Amino acid sequence: MQIISASKLFGDNTGLDELVFDNEKDLSLDFSNIDRISLNDISIILNLKKLAVLNRKNLKLDNVTKDVMQVLEVTGLYKTIDGKTTLPF
């Protein structure tokens, strides 16, 4: 599984165009150290999901806090990630 750090994507340290997918079928977006997300972050997640689909990869979210999960559920974004989300609690 290829792990992508959400804090790097959301912090503008790495753009989606800079991502290089390896041969792994699964992508994990790791939310360690993320306790809230913005509208821009949601846009990044949607674009990452689109890239995953185009590259025939599964995307799951790991280490999502309760507060972030609430935002994902309210926006409906959680459903687009196939429900493969692990929580740290």
All heavy atoms as an XYZ file, in Angstrom:
701
protein
N       0.838     -1.179      0.000
C       0.000      0.000      0.000
C       0.888      1.250      0.000
O       1.830      1.351      0.762
C      -0.880      0.002      1.247
C      -1.690      1.252      1.345
S      -2.897      1.262      2.676
C      -3.688     -0.295      2.480
N       0.553      2.173     -0.876
C       1.273      3.441     -0.941
C       0.603      4.420      0.015
O      -0.590      4.660     -0.066
C       1.256      3.994     -2.361
C       2.012      5.291     -2.506
C       2.067      5.782     -3.945
O       1.648      5.095     -4.861
N       2.602      6.967     -4.129
N       1.379      4.990      0.924
C       0.849      5.925      1.919
C       1.191      7.350      1.505
O       2.338      7.663      1.197
C       1.417      5.618      3.315
C       1.021      4.201      3.734
C       0.933      6.650      4.327
C       1.673      3.726      5.004
N       0.163      8.195      1.508
C       0.319      9.611      1.184
C      -0.056     10.407      2.426
O      -1.122     10.209      2.999
C      -0.590     10.003      0.004
C      -0.235      9.176     -1.233
C      -0.493     11.495     -0.291
C      -1.241      9.283     -2.346
N       0.793     11.298      2.849
C       0.537     12.106      4.033
C      -0.403     13.262      3.705
O      -0.098     14.098      2.850
C       1.849     12.651      4.580
O       1.606     13.586      5.606
N      -1.555     13.298      4.384
C      -2.514     14.386      4.175
C      -1.909     15.723      4.565
O      -2.160     16.741      3.921
C      -3.795     14.123      4.962
N      -1.076     15.733      5.605
C      -0.503     17.003      6.048
C       0.404     17.609      4.982
O       0.471     18.823      4.843
C       0.253     16.826      7.369
O       1.312     15.910      7.235
N       1.073     16.780      4.194
C       1.897     17.312      3.098
C       1.021     17.827      1.960
O       1.298     18.871      1.384
C       2.854     16.245      2.587
C       3.982     15.965      3.533
C       4.957     14.986      2.955
C       6.078     14.732      3.949
N       7.026     13.732      3.443
N      -0.028     17.091      1.628
C      -0.921     17.548      0.556
C      -1.639     18.824      0.941
O      -1.750     19.751      0.152
C      -1.967     16.476      0.234
C      -1.548     15.335     -0.664
C      -2.721     14.392     -0.889
C      -1.006     15.821     -1.981
N      -2.163     18.864      2.158
C      -2.945     20.011      2.595
C      -2.061     21.214      2.893
O      -2.500     22.341      2.801
C      -3.761     19.672      3.837
C      -4.772     18.569      3.634
C      -5.343     17.944      4.715
C      -5.159     18.153      2.376
C      -6.276     16.933      4.552
C      -6.083     17.134      2.188
C      -6.646     16.526      3.286
N      -0.806     20.978      3.247
C       0.092     22.065      3.619
C       0.837     22.676      2.449
O       1.774     23.424      2.645
N       0.432     22.331      1.230
C       1.059     22.858      0.012
C       2.524     22.466     -0.139
O       3.246     23.060     -0.929
C       0.935     24.380     -0.077
C      -0.497     24.816     -0.308
O      -1.283     24.059     -0.894
O      -0.823     25.933      0.115
N       2.979     21.479      0.649
C       4.348     21.006      0.465
C       4.453     20.108     -0.763
O       5.497     20.007     -1.375
C       4.825     20.242      1.705
C       4.928     21.129      2.917
O       5.095     22.332      2.796
N       4.817     20.558      4.084
N       3.370     19.453     -1.103
C       3.336     18.559     -2.253
C       2.037     18.785     -2.997
O       0.976     18.746     -2.396
C       3.391     17.084     -1.799
O       4.553     16.880     -1.011
C       3.434     16.146     -2.989
N       2.110     19.018     -4.264
C       0.904     19.157     -5.066
C       0.513     17.806     -5.650
O       1.335     16.898     -5.754
N      -0.747     17.666     -6.025
C      -1.201     16.415     -6.627
C      -0.442     16.111     -7.909
O      -0.208     14.953     -8.230
C      -2.703     16.474     -6.910
C      -3.613     16.396     -5.698
C      -5.062     16.604     -6.113
C      -3.455     15.071     -4.983
N      -0.044     17.149     -8.630
C       0.678     16.937     -9.880
C       2.080     16.381     -9.639
O       2.716     15.876    -10.549
C       0.736     18.220    -10.700
C       1.330     19.389     -9.943
O       1.302     19.381     -8.698
O       1.813     20.328    -10.595
N       2.569     16.463     -8.391
C       3.891     15.941     -8.060
C       3.851     14.493     -7.588
O       4.899     13.878     -7.411
C       4.537     16.798     -6.972
C       4.806     18.225     -7.393
C       5.360     19.060     -6.256
O       5.955     18.492     -5.321
O       5.195     20.285     -6.302
N       2.650     13.955     -7.380
C       2.538     12.582     -6.896
C       2.973     11.593     -7.961
O       2.644     11.733     -9.133
C       1.097     12.259     -6.498
C       0.591     12.852     -5.194
C      -0.871     12.459     -4.996
C       1.409     12.385     -4.015
N       3.691     10.599     -7.518
C       4.078      9.502     -8.393
C       3.497      8.240     -7.785
O       3.787      7.904     -6.638
C       5.614      9.384     -8.501
C       6.000      8.179     -9.340
C       6.209     10.656     -9.069
N       2.646      7.562     -8.533
C       2.031      6.347     -8.021
C       2.966      5.174     -8.247
O       3.539      5.016     -9.314
C       0.691      6.092     -8.714
C      -0.340      7.145     -8.416
C      -0.813      7.972     -9.412
C      -0.826      7.317     -7.133
C      -1.759      8.940     -9.150
C      -1.770      8.285     -6.851
C      -2.236      9.094     -7.864
N       3.106      4.336     -7.215
C       3.922      3.138     -7.371
C       3.051      1.998     -7.868
O       1.911      2.202     -8.269
C       4.656      2.797     -6.067
C       3.716      2.498     -4.908
O       2.531      2.189     -5.141
O       4.177      2.550     -3.758
N       3.563      0.804     -7.845
C       2.849     -0.351     -8.389
C       1.776     -0.903     -7.464
O       1.079     -1.838     -7.835
C       3.835     -1.461     -8.750
C       4.722     -1.065     -9.917
O       4.315     -0.292    -10.772
N       5.927     -1.576     -9.941
N       1.666     -0.370     -6.266
C       0.656     -0.841     -5.324
C      -0.740     -0.515     -5.834
O      -0.962      0.511     -6.457
C       0.863     -0.187     -3.951
C       2.191     -0.514     -3.305
C       2.308     -1.956     -2.882
O       1.292     -2.560     -2.490
O       3.423     -2.487     -2.955
N      -1.688     -1.398     -5.548
C      -3.074     -1.177     -5.977
C      -3.795     -0.204     -5.052
O      -4.673      0.526     -5.471
C      -3.826     -2.504     -6.014
C      -5.270     -2.343     -6.451
C      -5.850     -3.646     -6.904
C      -7.309     -3.554     -7.246
N      -7.662     -2.617     -8.277
N      -3.402     -0.173     -3.778
C      -4.103      0.639     -2.792
C      -3.313      1.881     -2.409
O      -2.095      1.837     -2.256
C      -4.375     -0.171     -1.522
C      -5.347     -1.311     -1.759
O      -6.257     -1.139     -2.585
O      -5.197     -2.356     -1.118
N      -4.048      2.982     -2.264
C      -3.490      4.235     -1.757
C      -4.109      4.511     -0.397
O      -5.306      4.313     -0.203
C      -3.844      5.401     -2.680
C      -3.317      5.400     -4.094
C      -3.908      6.569     -4.864
C      -1.814      5.491     -4.087
N      -3.307      4.981      0.520
C      -3.800      5.359      1.837
C      -3.475      6.831      2.062
O      -2.318      7.233      1.969
C      -3.121      4.510      2.917
O      -3.406      5.025      4.196
N      -4.519      7.619      2.330
C      -4.310      9.023      2.684
C      -4.303      9.083      4.205
O      -5.321      8.863      4.860
C      -5.415      9.899      2.099
C      -5.266     11.402      2.304
C      -3.950     11.912      1.716
C      -6.432     12.146      1.677
N      -3.135      9.325      4.774
C      -2.927      9.282      6.218
C      -3.206     10.643      6.842
O      -2.544     11.620      6.530
C      -1.498      8.839      6.517
C      -1.226      8.681      8.000
O      -2.187      8.692      8.796
O      -0.050      8.535      8.361
N      -4.203     10.670      7.728
C      -4.628     11.905      8.382
C      -3.964     12.128      9.738
O      -4.451     12.916     10.536
C      -6.153     11.905      8.558
C      -6.894     12.353      7.334
C      -7.042     11.510      6.250
C      -7.429     13.627      7.256
C      -7.723     11.913      5.117
C      -8.109     14.044      6.130
C      -8.255     13.184      5.058
N      -2.846     11.472     10.012
C      -2.125     11.722     11.261
C      -1.799     13.211     11.348
O      -1.404     13.829     10.363
C      -0.826     10.921     11.305
O      -1.095      9.547     11.308
N      -1.997     13.775     12.512
C      -1.726     15.200     12.785
C      -2.692     16.150     12.081
O      -2.418     17.342     11.973
C      -0.287     15.574     12.429
C       0.716     14.732     13.173
O       0.559     14.487     14.368
N       1.724     14.274     12.479
N      -3.817     15.654     11.582
C      -4.839     16.509     10.970
C      -6.065     16.471     11.871
O      -6.653     15.411     12.075
C      -5.231     16.014      9.556
C      -4.028     15.985      8.612
C      -6.368     16.836      8.982
C      -3.542     17.333      8.168
N      -6.436     17.615     12.435
C      -7.602     17.637     13.317
C      -8.774     18.424     12.739
O      -9.853     18.452     13.310
C      -7.245     18.156     14.705
C      -6.605     19.532     14.681
O      -6.388     20.076     13.583
O      -6.322     20.061     15.768
N      -8.574     19.052     11.578
C      -9.669     19.729     10.873
C      -9.272     19.886      9.411
O      -8.102     19.849      9.052
C      -9.990     21.065     11.502
C      -8.853     22.034     11.464
C      -9.221     23.361     12.082
N      -8.008     24.107     12.317
C      -7.778     24.832     13.364
N      -8.696     24.935     14.297
N      -6.672     25.486     13.496
N     -10.309     20.047      8.574
C     -10.046     20.216      7.148
C     -10.846     21.397      6.620
O     -11.893     21.746      7.158
C     -10.350     18.944      6.336
C     -11.810     18.501      6.481
C      -9.414     17.815      6.710
C     -12.178     17.329      5.606
N     -10.327     21.986      5.565
C     -10.970     23.142      4.943
C     -11.643     22.718      3.636
O     -11.502     21.583      3.182
C      -9.911     24.212      4.647
O      -9.047     23.756      3.621
N     -12.346     23.649      3.021
C     -12.944     23.384      1.714
C     -11.874     23.060      0.677
O     -12.073     22.208     -0.193
C     -13.783     24.572      1.258
C     -15.081     24.797      2.019
C     -15.752     26.077      1.542
C     -16.011     23.616      1.865
N     -10.748     23.718      0.759
C      -9.643     23.432     -0.149
C      -9.140     22.000      0.045
O      -8.837     21.307     -0.924
C      -8.499     24.431      0.068
C      -7.413     24.259     -0.963
O      -7.669     24.302     -2.159
N      -6.189     24.057     -0.493
N      -9.067     21.550      1.301
C      -8.637     20.181      1.587
C      -9.621     19.170      1.000
O      -9.214     18.139      0.456
C      -8.507     19.951      3.099
C      -7.494     20.874      3.755
O      -6.584     21.367      3.051
O      -7.623     21.106      4.966
N     -10.903     19.464      1.091
C     -11.925     18.587      0.513
C     -11.738     18.500     -0.997
O     -11.828     17.424     -1.591
C     -13.336     19.071      0.890
C     -13.568     18.857      2.388
C     -14.403     18.364      0.063
C     -14.822     19.497      2.926
N     -11.443     19.614     -1.624
C     -11.182     19.635     -3.059
C      -9.971     18.763     -3.400
O      -9.983     18.026     -4.393
C     -10.955     21.074     -3.521
O     -10.581     21.113     -4.856
N      -8.948     18.831     -2.581
C      -7.750     18.016     -2.799
C      -8.084     16.529     -2.685
O      -7.644     15.715     -3.498
C      -6.635     18.411     -1.805
C      -6.103     19.803     -2.152
C      -5.504     17.385     -1.806
C      -5.175     20.409     -1.119
N      -8.897     16.170     -1.684
C      -9.297     14.766     -1.520
C     -10.077     14.289     -2.745
O      -9.848     13.188     -3.253
C     -10.128     14.573     -0.239
C      -9.289     14.892      0.999
C     -10.662     13.140     -0.154
C     -10.098     14.992      2.283
N     -11.002     15.111     -3.228
C     -11.780     14.744     -4.416
C     -10.882     14.568     -5.643
O     -11.057     13.626     -6.421
C     -12.850     15.794     -4.702
C     -14.039     15.803     -3.749
C     -14.900     17.036     -3.985
C     -14.857     14.534     -3.911
N      -9.928     15.457     -5.816
C      -9.005     15.338     -6.947
C      -8.104     14.115     -6.805
O      -7.787     13.459     -7.801
C      -8.179     16.610     -7.107
C      -8.994     17.746     -7.668
O      -9.906     17.538     -8.462
N      -8.697     18.960     -7.245
N      -7.701     13.797     -5.571
C      -6.896     12.598     -5.351
C      -7.715     11.352     -5.669
O      -7.213     10.409     -6.284
C      -6.387     12.539     -3.911
C      -5.541     11.321     -3.553
C      -4.307     11.222     -4.438
C      -5.147     11.366     -2.082
N      -8.982     11.347     -5.282
C      -9.859     10.217     -5.604
C      -9.985     10.057     -7.119
O      -9.929      8.953     -7.648
C     -11.238     10.424     -4.963
C     -12.262      9.381     -5.319
C     -11.873      7.991     -4.847
C     -12.982      6.996     -5.204
N     -12.672      5.662     -4.756
N     -10.129     11.180     -7.825
C     -10.225     11.138     -9.283
C      -8.946     10.548     -9.888
O      -9.008      9.687    -10.777
C     -10.464     12.539     -9.838
C     -10.727     12.570    -11.327
C     -10.811     13.965    -11.935
C     -11.522     14.972    -11.126
N     -11.577     16.307    -11.758
N      -7.785     10.982     -9.390
C      -6.517     10.440     -9.876
C      -6.394      8.951     -9.564
O      -5.886      8.182    -10.373
C      -5.337     11.192     -9.243
C      -5.032     12.563     -9.796
C      -3.950     13.243     -8.964
C      -4.601     12.466    -11.250
N      -6.866      8.563     -8.395
C      -6.816      7.149     -8.018
C      -7.646      6.312     -8.983
O      -7.196      5.272     -9.463
C      -7.311      6.969     -6.580
N      -8.849      6.767     -9.281
C      -9.728      6.038    -10.203
C      -9.079      5.950    -11.588
O      -9.062      4.886    -12.207
C     -11.121      6.704    -10.281
C     -11.938      6.146    -11.428
C     -11.857      6.549     -8.959
N      -8.551      7.061    -12.062
C      -7.909      7.065    -13.382
C      -6.702      6.132    -13.452
O      -6.381      5.599    -14.505
C      -7.486      8.491    -13.765
C      -8.624      9.462    -14.066
C      -8.079     10.876    -14.250
C      -9.407      9.025    -15.291
N      -6.033      5.935    -12.307
C      -4.861      5.067    -12.243
C      -5.195      3.669    -11.720
O      -4.297      2.897    -11.381
C      -3.779      5.711    -11.376
C      -3.097      6.844    -12.078
O      -2.212      6.632    -12.888
N      -3.527      8.076    -11.800
N      -6.507      3.381    -11.630
C      -7.000      2.069    -11.177
C      -6.465      1.709     -9.795
O      -5.968      0.603     -9.570
C      -6.662      0.999    -12.192
C      -7.358      1.212    -13.503
C      -7.193      0.033    -14.430
N      -8.024      0.210    -15.587
C      -7.569      0.316    -16.819
N      -6.293      0.246    -17.061
N      -8.405      0.471    -17.825
N      -6.565      2.668     -8.890
C      -6.131      2.477     -7.506
C      -7.330      2.599     -6.571
O      -8.283      3.325     -6.874
C      -5.099      3.541     -7.103
C      -3.932      3.704     -8.030
C      -2.893      2.682     -7.763
C      -1.665      2.946     -8.640
N      -0.738      1.861     -8.601
N      -7.273      1.905     -5.462
C      -8.254      2.080     -4.394
C      -7.721      3.120     -3.431
O      -6.537      3.118     -3.117
C      -8.478      0.764     -3.640
C      -9.053     -0.309     -4.521
O      -9.924     -0.054     -5.335
N      -8.560     -1.523     -4.371
N      -8.576      4.008     -2.957
C      -8.169      5.030     -2.004
C      -8.881      4.802     -0.692
O     -10.096      4.609     -0.657
C      -8.508      6.433     -2.532
C      -8.208      7.596     -1.592
C      -6.706      7.704     -1.317
C      -8.743      8.897     -2.159
N      -8.120      4.797      0.395
C      -8.726      4.738      1.715
C      -8.102      5.812      2.588
O      -7.018      6.314      2.296
C      -8.594      3.356      2.338
C      -7.230      2.988      2.818
C      -7.269      1.644      3.521
C      -6.156      1.571      4.539
N      -6.338      0.519      5.490
N      -8.813      6.181      3.622
C      -8.358      7.202      4.559
C      -7.988      6.526      5.872
O      -8.734      5.686      6.364
C      -9.453      8.231      4.788
C     -10.077      8.858      3.539
C     -11.157      9.853      3.940
C      -9.036      9.513      2.677
N      -6.868      6.893      6.441
C      -6.416      6.320      7.705
C      -6.210      7.402      8.753
O      -5.846      8.536      8.432
C      -5.105      5.556      7.511
C      -5.293      4.245      6.780
O      -6.301      3.564      7.047
O      -4.447      3.910      5.950
N      -6.436      7.013      9.999
C      -6.194      7.878     11.164
C      -7.023      9.165     11.129
O      -6.525     10.249     11.405
C      -4.706      8.201     11.294
C      -3.877      6.951     11.429
O      -4.188      6.080     12.240
N      -2.851      6.822     10.617
N      -8.288      9.027     10.795
C      -9.195     10.173     10.704
C      -9.799     10.438     12.087
O     -10.346      9.530     12.709
C     -10.319      9.892      9.677
C     -11.253     11.073      9.564
C      -9.721      9.542      8.325
N      -9.723     11.686     12.557
C     -10.296     12.046     13.858
C     -11.819     12.141     13.758
O     -12.378     12.226     12.664
C      -9.752     13.402     14.351
O     -10.174     14.417     13.445
C      -8.234     13.393     14.470
N     -12.464     12.165     14.901
C     -13.928     12.276     14.933
C     -14.402     13.552     14.246
O     -15.376     13.534     13.496
C     -14.439     12.262     16.379
C     -14.371     10.924     17.041
C     -14.921     11.016     18.455
C     -14.781      9.705     19.177
N     -15.320      9.766     20.543
N     -13.728     14.666     14.515
C     -14.139     15.950     13.929
C     -14.024     15.937     12.403
O     -14.916     16.409     11.701
C     -13.303     17.097     14.494
C     -13.598     17.373     15.954
O     -14.682     16.974     16.437
O     -12.744     17.980     16.628
N     -12.925     15.395     11.897
C     -12.748     15.318     10.448
C     -13.769     14.357      9.854
O     -14.358     14.631      8.804
C     -11.305     14.915     10.082
C     -11.175     14.617      8.599
C     -10.322     16.007     10.493
N     -14.014     13.238     10.537
C     -14.992     12.268     10.040
C     -16.378     12.896      9.946
O     -17.117     12.645      8.987
C     -15.035     11.039     10.941
C     -16.020      9.981     10.452
S     -15.762      9.447      8.744
C     -14.360      8.398      8.965
N     -16.727     13.744     10.907
C     -18.027     14.416     10.852
C     -18.142     15.276      9.596
O     -19.175     15.283      8.935
C     -18.253     15.268     12.098
C     -18.576     14.455     13.322
C     -18.761     15.333     14.553
O     -18.130     16.382     14.686
N     -19.630     14.896     15.450
N     -17.084     15.995      9.264
C     -17.096     16.826      8.056
C     -17.232     15.941      6.823
O     -18.010     16.243      5.905
C     -15.817     17.689      7.959
C     -15.737     18.406      6.621
C     -15.758     18.683      9.106
N     -16.499     14.834      6.789
C     -16.569     13.925      5.641
C     -17.958     13.328      5.490
O     -18.451     13.153      4.377
C     -15.527     12.812      5.786
C     -14.064     13.248      5.781
C     -13.155     12.055      6.028
C     -13.697     13.956      4.502
N     -18.609     13.024      6.607
C     -19.957     12.463      6.553
C     -20.987     13.514      6.125
O     -21.853     13.242      5.299
C     -20.337     11.873      7.908
C     -19.575     10.591      8.215
C     -19.816     10.082      9.621
O     -20.343     10.841     10.474
O     -19.471      8.914      9.880
N     -20.896     14.725      6.676
C     -21.845     15.785      6.352
C     -21.756     16.171      4.879
O     -22.771     16.401      4.221
C     -21.616     17.023      7.257
C     -22.366     18.238      6.740
C     -22.022     16.716      8.687
N     -20.545     16.212      4.346
C     -20.360     16.598      2.948
C     -20.655     15.450      1.988
O     -20.770     15.664      0.783
C     -18.922     17.076      2.691
O     -18.016     16.005      2.986
C     -18.581     18.298      3.509
N     -20.761     14.235      2.505
C     -20.983     13.069      1.656
C     -19.705     12.521      1.049
O     -19.723     11.536      0.317
N     -18.586     13.148      1.358
C     -17.309     12.712      0.803
C     -16.945     11.308      1.276
O     -16.338     10.527      0.544
C     -16.203     13.701      1.184
C     -14.822     13.465      0.604
C     -14.869     13.439     -0.920
C     -13.859     14.535      1.066
N     -17.349     10.973      2.483
C     -17.057      9.652      3.034
C     -17.557      8.551      2.109
O     -16.888      7.541      1.907
C     -17.687      9.528      4.423
C     -17.556      8.177      5.042
C     -16.337      7.740      5.549
C     -18.645      7.305      5.114
C     -16.213      6.490      6.110
C     -18.532      6.061      5.672
C     -17.306      5.656      6.181
O     -17.185      4.414      6.727
N     -18.713      8.741      1.509
C     -19.297      7.720      0.628
C     -18.477      7.526     -0.643
O     -18.456      6.444     -1.206
C     -20.724      8.093      0.261
C     -21.674      8.058      1.430
C     -23.055      8.512      1.018
C     -23.967      8.585      2.220
N     -25.273      9.128      1.886
N     -17.795      8.557     -1.107
C     -17.016      8.439     -2.342
C     -15.709      7.679     -2.131
O     -15.071      7.290     -3.092
C     -16.694      9.819     -2.950
O     -15.771     10.500     -2.111
C     -17.934     10.631     -3.165
N     -15.328      7.491     -0.874
C     -14.070      6.800     -0.574
C     -14.334      5.318     -0.295
O     -13.514      4.615      0.235
C     -13.349      7.475      0.622
C     -13.218      8.975      0.406
C     -11.975      6.898      0.854
C     -12.375      9.397     -0.771
N     -15.511      4.835     -0.624
C     -15.856      3.424     -0.521
C     -15.952      2.927      0.922
O     -15.927      1.740      1.154
C     -14.871      2.544     -1.291
C     -14.806      2.912     -2.752
O     -15.836      3.284     -3.339
O     -13.711      2.822     -3.317
N     -15.990      3.835      1.890
C     -16.137      3.409      3.278
C     -14.925      2.705      3.842
O     -14.991      2.090      4.893
N     -13.782      2.786      3.170
C     -12.567      2.125      3.650
C     -11.740      3.114      4.467
O     -10.685      3.532      4.077
C     -11.754      1.610      2.467
C     -12.477      0.571      1.643
C     -11.655      0.160      0.476
C     -12.415     -0.859     -0.360
N     -11.679     -1.261     -1.543
N     -12.272      3.460      5.607
C     -11.633      4.464      6.436
C     -11.334      3.867      7.804
O     -12.191      3.244      8.412
C     -12.552      5.686      6.598
O     -12.848      6.194      5.314
C     -11.894      6.775      7.415
N     -10.106      4.045      8.283
C      -9.771      3.583      9.621
C      -9.672      4.772     10.540
O      -9.166      5.827     10.164
C      -8.441      2.803      9.644
O      -7.388      3.654      9.206
C      -8.505      1.569      8.754
N     -10.177      4.596     11.719
C     -10.213      5.674     12.710
C      -9.172      5.409     13.789
O      -8.918      4.262     14.137
C     -11.613      5.758     13.331
C     -12.763      5.896     12.322
C     -14.095      5.774     13.041
C     -12.662      7.204     11.596
N      -8.605      6.461     14.360
C      -7.581      6.268     15.387
C      -8.162      5.997     16.774
O      -7.425      5.870     17.727
C      -6.825      7.601     15.368
C      -7.858      8.587     14.971
C      -8.758      7.846     14.010
N      -9.476      5.902     16.903
C     -10.078      5.709     18.223
C     -10.879      4.439     18.257
O     -11.179      3.815     17.282
C     -10.946      6.913     18.601
C     -11.883      7.363     17.536
C     -13.146      6.823     17.427
C     -11.493      8.327     16.595
C     -14.011      7.231     16.440
C     -12.355      8.748     15.608
C     -13.611      8.198     15.532
